[in-house]
Amino acid sequence: MLPVEPHGEPASADLVVLGAGVVGLATAYAAARRGLSVLLLDRADGPVQGTSFANGAQLSYAYTDAMAGPSTWKQLPAMLLGRNGPFRTRWSADPDFWRWGLAFLRQAGGARLRANTLATLELALESRTALHALLQRHPIAFEHAVSGKLHVYHDAAALQGARAMIALKQPFGVEQHLLDARQAIAAEPALAAMPGIAGAVHSPQEEAGDPFLFGTGLLQVLRQHYGAQARFGFDVRHVVRQGDGWRLQPLAGAAVRARRLVVCSGIDGAALLRPLGVRVPLMAIKGYSFTAPCGPRAPTTSITDTSRKLVFCRLGARMRVAGLADLNHWDPQPDPERMAQLVAMARASMPDAVDYDNIESRWAGLRPVTPWSSPEIRAVADGLVCNLGHGMLGWTLAMGSGERAVALVTAR
């Protein structure tokens, strides 16, 4: 357990970062390396306890495809009405639910798909550069590997449709290759056990790593090398303007005053900013994962099964399997039925990749998704920046997002 700052009034800091997931920690690092003093606040009892804790672990710098596109219309019935597939929707009379849904459908054209994908790709490549620079200075151990990724297709038409996205990204230096079934199995022999493969998109430069180990390691770097402070158990209920700064009032205990503030609190950020007149369109899409020892035919390459919407990501001797998308589900507790479904789908996809009888941990988290699939990183008031809405790619986009957010803070 990492030490926690006392609950008295903290020492002054140039910047307060609200949220100590991977995005908040990356933001704190971007500020600290510029010479700013930093205070991290989080309601959990330690860092990386929310959506960052046990996500899919893939660092998907090449696969930044937006959720909404022309294929959305074909998938819409399953997304809205499906109960047993990868997608599930909880209907609501809340106007924000309908506003988000309509905004999402407005992004479903081909031109918007290309623009949104490239916007996220630009941030992803910035993030990769920032992560590598960090690791050169501070070699954090987090099961990091350049393992590559195979996006596996079971439908020949869908596989050919991926060709256009490969061509879209190639001018930006992204290396991806379209493989037939034989070539895909040659690239990753563990795929021989997956039935019905039509082919795959191979992204050999993709990376992987445990976000929890990374986050705890980065907090230690921040404290030991940059003198950053962190206060946990700080459950912010209100942010209000006070003089030339901001006052953060927790559920219990003394308030904290911040001259400059970056909000990195994931799905909770939209509700926190709304009383200030700031609207950030976020939808909770609940995802699941489990972690278990590798099986007898575990892949070394990260695998995405596109038909089942599953990812298999190797972390040393363990395998992280993640999937499912429960739209408008706001309870982060794992649903046992959905977790069992995830395990069953993974067994059907790669029966020998994982030791399914010895699952070590089960997890669920709320991904904060914007209608256009790119995060909202913008100055919303003097001295106040939001860094929210990273969706399924928070781990991938964290370092670049932190750099962008702090650049906005220092520019003002």
C-alpha positions as CSV (number, residue, x, y, z in Angstrom):
1,M,0.0,0.0,0.0
2,L,1.4,3.3,-1.0
3,P,1.6,6.0,1.7
4,V,-1.3,8.5,1.8
5,E,-0.9,12.2,2.6
6,P,-2.5,13.3,5.8
7,H,-6.0,14.7,5.7
8,G,-5.0,18.2,6.9
9,E,-4.6,21.1,4.5
10,P,-2.1,20.2,1.9
11,A,1.0,22.1,1.0
12,S,0.5,24.5,-1.9
13,A,0.9,23.3,-5.4
14,D,1.0,24.9,-8.8
15,L,-1.5,22.4,-10.2
16,V,-4.1,20.1,-8.7
17,V,-5.0,17.0,-10.8
18,L,-8.4,15.5,-9.9
19,G,-8.2,11.7,-10.6
20,A,-5.3,9.3,-10.1
21,G,-6.0,6.8,-12.9
22,V,-3.5,6.5,-15.7
23,V,-4.8,9.7,-17.3
24,G,-4.5,11.7,-14.1
25,L,-1.0,10.3,-13.3
26,A,0.2,11.0,-16.8
27,T,-1.1,14.6,-16.5
28,A,0.6,15.0,-13.2
29,Y,3.9,13.7,-14.7
30,A,3.6,16.1,-17.7
31,A,3.3,19.0,-15.2
32,A,6.0,17.8,-12.9
33,R,8.6,17.4,-15.6
34,R,7.9,21.0,-16.6
35,G,8.9,22.0,-13.1
36,L,5.4,22.6,-11.6
37,S,4.5,21.4,-8.2
38,V,1.6,18.9,-8.3
39,L,-1.1,17.7,-5.9
40,L,-3.1,14.5,-7.0
41,L,-6.6,14.0,-5.5
42,D,-8.6,10.8,-5.8
43,R,-11.6,9.3,-3.8
44,A,-10.1,5.8,-3.8
45,D,-7.7,4.6,-1.3
46,G,-4.8,4.4,-3.8
47,P,-3.9,5.1,-7.4
48,V,-5.4,3.3,-10.5
49,Q,-8.4,1.9,-8.7
50,G,-11.1,2.7,-11.3
51,T,-11.3,2.0,-15.1
52,S,-7.5,1.9,-15.3
53,F,-7.2,-1.0,-12.8
54,A,-7.7,-4.1,-15.0
55,N,-8.6,-2.9,-18.5
56,G,-7.6,-4.8,-21.7
57,A,-3.9,-3.9,-21.2
58,Q,-3.3,-3.3,-24.9
59,L,-1.5,-0.2,-26.0
60,S,-3.4,0.2,-29.3
61,Y,-1.5,3.0,-31.0
62,A,-2.5,1.8,-34.5
63,Y,-6.0,0.6,-33.9
64,T,-7.8,3.9,-33.1
65,D,-10.9,3.3,-35.2
66,A,-13.9,5.3,-33.9
67,M,-16.9,3.4,-32.6
68,A,-19.4,5.1,-34.9
69,G,-19.2,4.5,-38.6
70,P,-21.3,3.2,-41.5
71,S,-21.3,-0.3,-40.0
72,T,-23.1,1.1,-36.9
73,W,-26.4,1.0,-38.7
74,K,-26.1,-2.7,-39.3
75,Q,-25.0,-3.3,-35.7
76,L,-27.6,-1.0,-34.2
77,P,-30.3,-3.7,-33.5
78,A,-27.9,-5.8,-31.6
79,M,-26.5,-2.8,-29.7
80,L,-30.0,-1.6,-28.7
81,L,-31.9,-4.9,-28.3
82,G,-29.3,-7.6,-27.7
83,R,-29.2,-9.2,-24.3
84,N,-26.7,-12.1,-24.7
85,G,-24.1,-10.7,-27.2
86,P,-21.2,-8.4,-26.6
87,F,-23.4,-5.3,-26.6
88,R,-26.2,-4.6,-24.1
89,T,-28.1,-1.3,-23.6
90,R,-30.0,-0.1,-20.6
91,W,-32.8,2.2,-21.7
92,S,-33.4,5.4,-19.9
93,A,-35.7,8.4,-20.0
94,D,-32.8,10.6,-19.1
95,P,-32.4,13.4,-21.7
96,D,-28.6,13.0,-21.6
97,F,-29.0,9.4,-22.7
98,W,-30.9,10.4,-25.8
99,R,-28.7,13.4,-26.5
100,W,-25.6,11.2,-26.4
101,G,-27.2,8.6,-28.6
102,L,-28.3,11.0,-31.3
103,A,-24.9,12.7,-31.3
104,F,-23.3,9.2,-31.6
105,L,-25.5,8.4,-34.7
106,R,-24.5,11.7,-36.3
107,Q,-20.9,10.4,-36.3
108,A,-21.9,7.2,-38.2
109,G,-21.0,8.5,-41.7
110,G,-17.9,7.5,-43.5
111,A,-16.3,11.0,-43.5
112,R,-16.8,11.3,-39.7
113,L,-15.4,7.8,-39.2
114,R,-12.2,8.8,-41.0
115,A,-11.9,12.2,-39.3
116,N,-12.5,10.8,-35.8
117,T,-10.2,7.9,-36.3
118,L,-7.3,10.2,-37.5
119,A,-7.9,12.6,-34.6
120,T,-7.4,9.8,-32.1
121,L,-4.5,8.3,-34.1
122,E,-2.7,11.7,-33.9
123,L,-3.1,11.6,-30.1
124,A,-2.1,8.0,-29.9
125,L,1.2,8.5,-31.7
126,E,1.9,11.5,-29.4
127,S,1.2,9.2,-26.5
128,R,3.6,6.5,-27.7
129,T,6.4,9.1,-28.0
130,A,5.7,10.5,-24.5
131,L,5.6,7.0,-23.0
132,H,8.9,6.0,-24.5
133,A,10.5,9.3,-23.4
134,L,9.2,8.6,-19.8
135,L,10.6,5.1,-19.8
136,Q,14.0,6.3,-21.0
137,R,14.1,8.6,-17.9
138,H,12.4,6.3,-15.5
139,P,12.3,2.6,-16.4
140,I,9.1,1.6,-14.7
141,A,8.4,-2.2,-14.6
142,F,4.9,-3.0,-15.8
143,E,5.2,-6.1,-18.0
144,H,5.8,-3.8,-21.0
145,A,6.2,-5.6,-24.3
146,V,6.2,-4.7,-28.0
147,S,4.2,-7.8,-28.8
148,G,2.2,-6.7,-31.8
149,K,-1.5,-7.2,-32.3
150,L,-3.7,-9.4,-34.6
151,H,-7.2,-8.1,-35.3
152,V,-8.8,-11.4,-36.3
153,Y,-11.9,-11.6,-38.6
154,H,-14.3,-14.4,-39.3
155,D,-16.1,-12.7,-42.1
156,A,-14.4,-12.2,-45.4
157,A,-16.3,-9.0,-46.3
158,A,-15.4,-7.4,-42.9
159,L,-11.8,-8.4,-43.5
160,Q,-11.7,-6.6,-46.9
161,G,-13.5,-3.6,-45.3
162,A,-10.5,-3.3,-43.0
163,R,-8.3,-2.6,-46.0
164,A,-9.6,1.0,-46.3
165,M,-8.7,1.7,-42.7
166,I,-5.2,0.4,-43.2
167,A,-4.7,2.7,-46.2
168,L,-6.1,5.6,-44.2
169,K,-3.4,5.3,-41.5
170,Q,-0.4,4.4,-43.7
171,P,0.5,8.0,-44.6
172,F,1.1,8.6,-40.9
173,G,3.7,5.9,-40.5
174,V,1.4,3.2,-39.1
175,E,2.5,-0.3,-40.1
176,Q,-0.4,-2.7,-40.6
177,H,-0.7,-5.7,-42.9
178,L,-3.8,-7.6,-44.2
179,L,-3.2,-11.4,-43.7
180,D,-5.2,-14.4,-44.9
181,A,-5.9,-17.2,-42.5
182,R,-2.7,-19.1,-43.2
183,Q,-0.6,-16.1,-42.8
184,A,-2.3,-15.1,-39.5
185,I,-1.7,-18.6,-38.0
186,A,1.9,-18.4,-39.2
187,A,2.3,-15.0,-37.4
188,E,0.7,-16.4,-34.2
189,P,0.5,-20.2,-34.0
190,A,-2.0,-20.1,-31.1
191,L,-4.7,-19.0,-33.6
192,A,-4.7,-22.5,-35.0
193,A,-7.2,-23.3,-32.3
194,M,-9.6,-20.5,-33.2
195,P,-12.3,-21.8,-35.5
196,G,-13.5,-20.1,-38.7
197,I,-10.7,-17.5,-39.3
198,A,-11.0,-15.6,-42.5
199,G,-7.9,-13.5,-41.9
200,A,-6.4,-10.7,-39.7
201,V,-5.0,-7.3,-39.6
202,H,-1.5,-7.5,-38.2
203,S,-0.1,-4.4,-36.4
204,P,3.5,-5.5,-35.4
205,Q,4.4,-2.3,-33.5
206,E,1.6,-2.5,-31.0
207,E,2.5,-2.7,-27.3
208,A,1.1,-4.1,-24.1
209,G,1.5,-3.5,-20.4
210,D,-0.2,-3.7,-17.0
211,P,-1.8,-0.3,-16.4
212,F,-2.1,-0.9,-12.6
213,L,1.7,-1.7,-12.3
214,F,2.5,1.3,-14.5
215,G,0.3,3.7,-12.5
216,T,1.7,2.6,-9.1
217,G,5.2,2.9,-10.5
218,L,4.6,6.3,-12.0
219,L,3.2,7.6,-8.6
220,Q,6.4,6.5,-6.9
221,V,8.4,8.3,-9.6
222,L,6.4,11.4,-9.1
223,R,6.9,11.4,-5.3
224,Q,10.6,10.4,-5.3
225,H,11.9,12.4,-8.2
226,Y,9.5,15.4,-8.4
227,G,8.1,15.9,-4.9
228,A,4.5,15.4,-6.0
229,Q,1.8,15.1,-3.4
230,A,-1.1,12.7,-3.4
231,R,-4.2,12.6,-1.2
232,F,-6.5,9.6,-1.4
233,G,-9.9,9.1,0.1
234,F,-10.8,12.6,-1.1
235,D,-14.3,12.3,-2.6
236,V,-15.0,15.6,-4.3
237,R,-18.6,16.7,-4.4
238,H,-18.4,20.3,-5.7
239,V,-16.0,22.4,-7.6
240,V,-16.7,26.1,-7.3
241,R,-15.0,29.3,-8.4
242,Q,-13.2,31.1,-5.5
243,G,-11.3,34.3,-6.3
244,D,-8.7,33.6,-8.9
245,G,-8.8,29.8,-8.4
246,W,-11.1,26.8,-7.6
247,R,-12.4,25.3,-4.4
248,L,-12.8,21.6,-4.2
249,Q,-15.2,20.5,-1.5
250,P,-15.1,16.8,-0.5
251,L,-17.9,14.8,1.0
252,A,-16.0,15.0,4.3
253,G,-13.1,17.0,5.6
254,A,-11.4,20.2,4.6
255,A,-11.7,21.7,1.1
256,V,-8.7,22.2,-1.2
257,R,-8.1,25.4,-3.1
258,A,-6.5,25.1,-6.5
259,R,-5.2,28.0,-8.6
260,R,-5.0,25.7,-11.6
261,L,-7.0,22.5,-11.9
262,V,-7.2,19.6,-14.4
263,V,-10.2,17.3,-14.1
264,C,-9.2,13.7,-15.0
265,S,-11.9,11.9,-13.1
266,G,-13.3,9.7,-15.9
267,I,-17.0,9.1,-16.0
268,D,-17.6,11.3,-12.9
269,G,-16.1,14.3,-14.6
270,A,-19.2,15.3,-16.6
271,A,-21.5,15.5,-13.5
272,L,-18.8,17.4,-11.6
273,L,-18.4,20.1,-14.3
274,R,-22.1,20.5,-15.2
275,P,-22.9,22.9,-12.3
276,L,-20.3,25.2,-13.7
277,G,-22.1,25.3,-17.0
278,V,-19.7,23.0,-18.7
279,R,-21.2,20.1,-20.7
280,V,-19.0,17.1,-21.6
281,P,-21.0,14.4,-23.4
282,L,-19.9,11.2,-21.7
283,M,-21.6,7.8,-21.8
284,A,-20.7,5.0,-19.4
285,I,-20.0,1.8,-21.4
286,K,-19.3,-0.9,-18.9
287,G,-16.6,-3.4,-19.8
288,Y,-15.3,-6.6,-18.1
289,S,-12.1,-8.4,-17.8
290,F,-10.5,-11.4,-16.0
291,T,-6.9,-12.3,-15.5
292,A,-5.6,-15.9,-15.3
293,P,-2.4,-17.9,-15.9
294,C,-1.5,-18.6,-19.5
295,G,-2.8,-21.8,-20.9
296,P,-0.8,-24.4,-22.9
297,R,-1.2,-22.5,-26.2
298,A,-1.1,-18.9,-25.1
299,P,-0.4,-16.3,-27.7
300,T,2.5,-14.0,-27.4
301,T,0.9,-11.5,-29.8
302,S,-2.2,-9.6,-28.5
303,I,-5.3,-10.9,-30.1
304,T,-8.6,-9.2,-30.8
305,D,-11.5,-11.5,-31.8
306,T,-13.6,-9.0,-33.8
307,S,-16.7,-11.2,-34.0
308,R,-16.9,-11.7,-30.2
309,K,-15.4,-8.3,-29.4
310,L,-12.8,-9.9,-27.1
311,V,-9.1,-9.0,-26.5
312,F,-6.4,-11.4,-25.2
313,C,-3.4,-9.7,-23.9
314,R,-0.4,-11.5,-22.5
315,L,1.2,-9.9,-19.3
316,G,4.2,-12.1,-18.6
317,A,2.9,-15.4,-17.3
318,R,-0.7,-14.2,-17.1
319,M,-3.4,-13.5,-19.7
320,R,-5.8,-10.6,-19.5
321,V,-9.0,-11.2,-21.3
322,A,-11.4,-8.2,-21.8
323,G,-14.7,-7.5,-23.6
324,L,-18.4,-6.8,-23.5
325,A,-19.9,-3.3,-23.8
326,D,-22.9,-2.5,-21.6
327,L,-24.2,0.9,-22.8
328,N,-25.6,3.2,-20.1
329,H,-24.7,0.9,-17.2
330,W,-23.4,3.0,-14.4
331,D,-22.7,0.4,-11.7
332,P,-19.0,-0.7,-11.7
333,Q,-19.6,-3.9,-9.8
334,P,-19.2,-7.0,-12.0
335,D,-22.5,-8.8,-12.9
336,P,-21.8,-12.5,-12.3
337,E,-23.9,-13.5,-15.3
338,R,-22.1,-11.2,-17.7
339,M,-18.7,-12.3,-16.3
340,A,-19.6,-15.9,-16.8
341,Q,-20.6,-15.0,-20.4
342,L,-17.2,-13.4,-21.0
343,V,-15.4,-16.5,-19.8
344,A,-17.6,-18.7,-22.0
345,M,-17.0,-16.5,-25.0
346,A,-13.2,-16.6,-24.4
347,R,-13.2,-20.4,-24.1
348,A,-15.0,-20.7,-27.4
349,S,-12.6,-18.3,-29.1
350,M,-9.2,-19.5,-27.7
351,P,-9.8,-22.7,-25.6
352,D,-6.1,-23.3,-24.8
353,A,-4.9,-19.7,-24.4
354,V,-5.9,-19.3,-20.8
355,D,-6.0,-21.5,-17.7
356,Y,-9.7,-20.9,-17.3
357,D,-10.0,-23.1,-14.2
358,N,-7.7,-20.8,-12.2
359,I,-8.9,-17.3,-12.8
360,E,-7.1,-15.0,-10.4
361,S,-9.3,-11.9,-10.6
362,R,-12.5,-10.6,-12.2
363,W,-13.2,-6.9,-12.8
364,A,-15.6,-4.4,-14.4
365,G,-15.1,-0.7,-15.2
366,L,-17.0,2.2,-16.7
367,R,-15.4,3.5,-19.9
368,P,-16.2,7.2,-20.4
369,V,-17.1,7.5,-24.1
370,T,-17.7,10.6,-26.2
371,P,-20.0,10.3,-29.3
372,W,-16.9,10.8,-31.5
373,S,-14.6,8.4,-29.6
374,S,-11.9,11.0,-28.9
375,P,-11.3,12.6,-25.5
376,E,-12.3,16.1,-24.6
377,I,-9.1,17.9,-23.7
378,R,-9.9,21.6,-23.5
379,A,-9.8,24.7,-21.3
380,V,-13.3,25.2,-20.0
381,A,-12.6,28.2,-17.8
382,D,-9.6,30.3,-16.6
383,G,-7.3,27.9,-14.8
384,L,-9.6,24.9,-15.4
385,V,-9.0,22.1,-18.0
386,C,-10.9,18.9,-18.6
387,N,-9.1,15.7,-19.7
388,L,-12.0,13.3,-20.1
389,G,-13.7,10.8,-22.4
390,H,-11.0,8.4,-23.4
391,G,-13.4,5.5,-23.8
392,M,-11.7,2.1,-24.5
393,L,-8.3,3.8,-25.1
394,G,-7.5,5.5,-21.9
395,W,-4.4,3.4,-21.3
396,T,-3.3,4.0,-24.9
397,L,-4.0,7.8,-24.9
398,A,-3.0,8.7,-21.3
399,M,0.5,10.0,-21.8
400,G,-0.3,12.2,-24.9
401,S,-3.5,13.4,-23.2
402,G,-1.5,14.5,-20.2
403,E,0.9,16.5,-22.4
404,R,-1.9,18.2,-24.2
405,A,-3.8,19.1,-21.0
406,V,-0.7,20.6,-19.3
407,A,0.2,22.5,-22.4
408,L,-3.2,24.2,-22.1
409,V,-2.7,24.9,-18.4
410,T,0.7,26.5,-19.0
411,A,-0.4,28.4,-22.1
412,R,-3.0,30.2,-19.9
